[in-house]
Amino acid sequence: MPANKTQPTAASVDDYLAAIADDGRRADCRALSALITKATGLPAEMWGTAIVGFGRYRYRYDSGREGDACLVGFASRKADITVYLSKEALAQPERLARLGRHKTGSGCLYVKRLADVDLAVLTDLVTAAVAEQRARHG
C-alpha cells in the first residue's frame, strides 16, 4: 500500500507560521499553536507542508491500511483556519453551541478568526480530542 502523503517532517513550524501572508491570520495561528501546546503539553511539528500537528498515534483500518496521524492539528487554508480534531470531539452539540462562529466537517473545525470563538471551549475540544484519540489508539 502506498505511504500516506501527510507525514511528519523536519520543517520549521515557525517558518510555516511566519510565511502566512495575512497579519491577523498569522497572529491567530501563532496563538492557536500556543493554545494547543499549553492544552496538550505536546510540541508542534509540521506534517507535510501545511499542517501543524501535535502528538501522534498509529491507526490501522480493517482493510489493513495503517499509518501515523497527529492527535490534533491545524492549517491555515484559503478561507479559514482548519482545526483537525476527532469526530467524537465534534459530536458534542452542547460544546459547539458555546464555541461561537464556526463550521464543522468530518473531523474538522473551521474558524475565520480566533476572536469569533470562545477559547476556553476550543481548549476543551482540543483536550477531548486528544483524550479520545489516545483512548482509541493507545
N, C-alpha and C positions, 0 to 999 in steps of 0.2 A: 504494500500500500504506500502511496506517496506520503511524504512527510507534510506536516501542517505548514502552511505558509507563514503563519504568525508564530515566531519563536522568540525567546528572549535573546537580546543582543547586547553587545558591549557599548552600544551607542549611548551618548550622554543625554540624560533626561534634561539637564539644564540647557543644553544646546537646543533640544527639541522645543522646550518652552520659550527660550529666547527668540526662536525663529518664528513664533506666532506673530503675524503682522499687526493685528489689531491690539492696541494697548490694553483696552478693557478685557478682551478675551485672554490675553497673556496674563494679566493680573489675576483673573478668575482661575485660570488653570494652575498658576503657581499656588494660589490659596487652596484650591481643591487638592493638589498634591500634598500640601502640608496637613490639611484636614484628614485625608486618608491615612497618611503616615502616622499622625497622632492617634487616630481611632484604632488602627490595626497594630501599630508597633512594627510595621514592615517597611523596608526601604522601597523606594520607587526604582523601577528598572524599565528600560524600553523593551517592548515586544514588537518585533517588526520595526517599521519606520515611523509608525504614528500612534501607537498605543502605549500609554504609561501604565504599567501593571504593578501590582503589589502581591507578593507571595505567589505560590504556585501549587497546583495539585495535579495529580495524574488521573486521567479518566480512561475508561475502557467501555466501548459500546458493545451491545450484544453481537454486532456484526464482526467483532474482533478488532476494529479500528481503535487505536489508543494513542494517547499523546499527553502533552502538558498544556495547561492553560493557567492564566493568572487568576487568583482568587477574586480580585476586583480590579478594575482599571478604568481609565478614561481616555478619551481622544478629543482633540479639537477638530471638529468637522466643519464643513462649509456653513451649515445653517445653525448648528447647535454644538454644545458640549455633550458628548455621549458618555454616559457613565455605565460601565459594564458591571452588572450585579447578577445575582442568581434570580431565576424565575420565581422562586419561592419568596424571596425578599420583596419582589414587586407584586406579589399576590396578597398584599395586605392593604385593602382599601381604606381602612381607618388611618393608617400611617400616611398613605398617599394623599388622602383628603387634607391632611395637615401640612403637607410638604410645600404647597404653593404652586406656582405656574410651572407646568411640566407636561411632557408626553411620555408614554411608555411604549416599548416594543418587546419582543421576545428576549428577556434578559437585559434590556437596555432602558435607561432613563435618559431623556433628552431635556436639557435646560438651555435657555438662551443666555442667562446671566445668573450668577450665584445670588445676586440681590433679589431675584424672583422667588427664591426658595428659603425655607426655614433650615438653617444649617444644623440645628440640633436634630431635626427629623432626618436630614440627609445622613448625618453621622450614625443615627440609629439604623438606617437602611444598610449602610456600609458594614457595620459590625454584625448585623443579622446575616447579611450575605456571606461574610467570611465564616461565621459560625456554621451556617448551613452547608457550605462547601466542604468545610473540614469534617463535619459530621458524616456527610455522604461519602467523601472520598478518603477519609482517614488522615 
